Amino acid sequence: MSQIIDWVDERLDLSGIRHFIAEKGVPIHTQKIWYYLGGVTLFLFMVQVASGILLLLYYRPSASEAYESVQFIVTQVEFGWLIRNIHSWSANLLILAAFAHLFSVFFLKSYRQPRELTWISGALLLFLMLGFGFSGYLLPWNELAFFATKVGTGIAGAVPFVGRGMLRFLRGGDDVTGATLSRFYALHVAILPAMTTVLVALHLLFVQRQGMSVPMKEARRLRAGGFQKQMPFFPDYILRDVLVWYVAIALLAALAAFYPWELGRKADPFAAVPAGIRPEWYFLAMFHTLKLLPSHILGFEGERLGVLAFGLAAALLVVVPFLDRRASREESSPWFTTVGLAALLYFVAFTIIGYLAS
Ligand code: HEM
């Protein structure tokens, strides 16, 4: 082994990397549990890439074959059911982990100077993850996904001014057809993965450049002359990260084995809209809010105003570090914490209400 390492070292000069790994430290403090959420999100993303590539070996992206190919994967291909269930469950856990990571870095105020770019790249990654969820939902070409995509792309159509163009761009025409499936497939397996790879690399580079932040309480303690305890990144921190990944694998395996993802009936564009059509849980809060809006508000179409408000909220999320301009890590910003708590409460409550109502 050492001969192989020496051989590679002689050609690539790995001493810099070795030195970097040996020197890198991570601050130790009481809130460190929150600092593992980014790592779990990254791990689940890698699970998605690996299981997605395996599914690609058998999946066929056409309206006439997609449903049958997924049926073949879960009934005929060895361990195909496991791979599909892992891909579906991991997608949901990934989005849950990304939301938990977002709220934890928000409440810890880790977005503050000099971590603005880390936050912005993270927020864009969350949008990409939602894009993965939305485009992947249609791929089995089953009834539920078909009608949910019709509703979802319809919502995109309500965006003021550009809505109609967006709807036609997403659907590949006026209606959800095989052309929509081809587009969603291209998005899901090529465009979004390429964009995500670049953004994840940037996100990790920014985290690496800035080092891990310390929570406000700890920053105050340090200012008062406290000593910053550190643990080596390798192997101490990485081993703790891997332990959390083990828990994620155990959870994934249990969910995949005991709660298999249903395939339902094949999509039939001419069938009546079945009852209980709803999007994935992470779109439910928005879906339900739009449903509750009156048809007209102050003379404007209610749904359009709602979509505009969600777009504005997404834009505000991206620029959070420029709204909370406190430079110091120690200063609290209770107003931002309150808005964050209200957003979290709204999201959880409307997701549950939306689920119960659909
Ligand atoms: C695919 C999605 C994502 C991946 C793979 C990812 C990965 C990571 C990793 C591995 C870290 C370092 C460990 C940690 O602090 O937890 C991190 C830190 C960070 N992430 Fe993410 N992240 C993602 C999404 C997000 C989102 C949605 C946001 C917020 C909008 C965000 C904002 C941040 C910030 C501000 C830090 C620095 C934390 C600190 O220094 O204390 N990330 N991310």
Residues whose N, C-alpha, C, O or C-beta is under 5 A from the ligand:
A	BS01	HEM	W34 Y35 Y36 L37 G38 G39 T41 L42 A98 L102 V105 S110 Y111 R115 T118 W119 G122 A123 L125 L126 V207 G211 M212 S213
